[in-house]
């Protein structure tokens, strides 16, 4: 007897695959089926049948001619937003690490980025209640690009007049990294603004626009392609940064500060062009969507319009739960607890390795232009590996299963982190250039693969873990994990490193303790994956038994 059902069967059906696999044709209505059967004699030559004589459903086109303009407009929007994000990420790291030290990032994230993010969301929520969608989009995006232009063309060229020299480091002064952040306050603001752009760009501005203008049947086909095309942006952005840095360094070989100033101006010009493209494309996409929506509304009956209005009003009331409510939701479900541990663990482990890796990059490339060029090439490799992993990841999970796919990211991070921490803790990095470059190479590979495997293995397996849950657990649990995972992962990692900096005087001296914390988190991560895998199997067994019992009763 053929056994049907089971959680794993459900996962196989729901698994994130290629866009082609997701492009399923809409179901045929009964009336349409009857009318088509009456005309079967005239169209039988064009219908393919199965061995049982049943007609096969034709495969839906991945992209129709009518859909192409909107699809490519949205794809270019996402590309430009990520292009700017990659460029600002490389620039902000270069500024803070070069002037304030990599350790300063741990303080800036907690005491600068977190309050700024909270203020941004309060302001955004207020604006969302008082402005139209278009006005909200432009009110949100324009200040970012206005600041980047102001910084490159006004603030940075006049930095010597703006720096607060009273916070300059002196012998015996406490909290030197915090003092540097205050001294170079314009660089701190640039870093905070760029962090906010990372949260506002793709997650907020792009996906809200895409969700507003893309129906569900198109989303199933478009969204996987957005991920692939959008992640081409770091490749282009990284090479742009690396090329411009190298080119301008040749023009000003003896003046590092002038070279970086001109590099910043050139890169900002590219960013302004990308921002202008995003704004124009948004207006175009919204115009197209408005016209299509008006046509669709004209075809709806009064009852259908009333039902749609009720649904929209209900959806508008839904929001993400707060921090306390999130903790209550997660405490009621072992399943959700395991997913939450996975999400928080990824955030913590990335924080534990990324800042110390950036300190290593600074040791290897003390010149700002060299640092910028290295970060540009790094972003390019991250983009290439991410695209490759996105193309190969779903097939790997399909062949090896959920458990292996979920363990791939922590196992890979743990394997490469061991020699990295060993070189930093026990190698002569200050006295040996070879030891320094070896540690940098291992740390760079670990960092690149950690980011790439997140998209290929971590994100798909995390999303698949929600599938067996009921609808309420899926909606509320996912929202709760998004809130807690984002806050506890980044903030927890930054606070931990702050403690090490204060205790040891620098992140490098605290590397052995940081390594211990890293592997404690990895162990908890793997344990959660194992527990969740066992619950998957138990759920599959129960579902299979229920299916068998139902089938047996059917025979009698």
Secondary structure, 3 states (H helix, E strand, C coil): CCCCCCHHHHHHHHCCCCHHHHCCCCCCCHHHHHHHHHCHHHHHHHCCECCCCCECCCCCCCCCHHHHHHHHHHHHHHHHHHHHHHHHHHHHHHHHHHHCCCCHHHHHHHHHHHHHHHHHHHHHHHHHHHCCHHHHHHHHHHHHHHHHHHHHHHHCCCHHHHCCHHHCCCCCCCCHHHHHHHHCHHHHHHHHHHHHHHHHHHHHHHHHHHHHHCCHHHHHHHHHHHHHHHCCHHHHHHHHHHHHHHHHHHHCCCCHHHHHHHHHHHHHHHHHHHHHHHHHHHHHHHHHHHHHHHHHHHHCCHHHHHHHHHHHHHHHCCCCCCHHHHHHHHHCCHHHHHHHHHHHHHHHHHHHHHHHHHHHHHHHCCCHHHHHHHHHHHHHHHHHHHHHHHHHHHHHHHHHCHHHHHHHHHHHHHHHHHHHHHHHHHCCCCCCHHHHHHHHHHHHHHHHHHHHHHHHHHHHHHHHCCCCCCHHHHHHHHHHHHHHHHHHHHHHHHHHHHHHHHHHCCCCCCHHHHHHHHHHHHHHHHHHHHHHHHHHHHHHHHHHHHHHHHHHHHHC
